[in-house]
Amino acid sequence: MLFAEDVPTASVRDLPGDDLALVDVREDDEWRAGHAPEALHIPLRDVPARMAELAEFPDDRPIYVVCRTGGRSEQATAFLNANGFDAVNVAGGMKSWETEGRQVVSEYASARPEVL
């Protein structure tokens, strides 16, 4: 079993700016309200069934995993690493993403993006 200290973690400010392999494991309503434009959306409960999609990311860099504040993404990161992926949890999640001034987009054309 992996514990929190065993899960690789990076702060938002330490993430690469370009060509970021990012997976958002939040629920559909959270995703629609506001997400990183380059993220792939796979709700936490769907990660095991959708690992083939993650294998399409280039394997020369880690997959960064994000949720709202870091708890769900930590679980997903531990699971992915246990299954052969190079995954890193994004500390502070989308709340930190937004605080650090990274772009957030919404699936609602008439709504201002927000992190739920």
Buried (B, 14 or more C-beta within 10 A) or exposed (E): EEEEEEBBBBEBEEBEEEEBBBBBBBBEEBBBBBBBEBBBBBBBEEBEEEBEEBEEBEEEEBBBBBBBBBEBBBBBBBBBBEEEBBBBBBBBBBBBBBEEEBEBEBBEEEEEBEBE
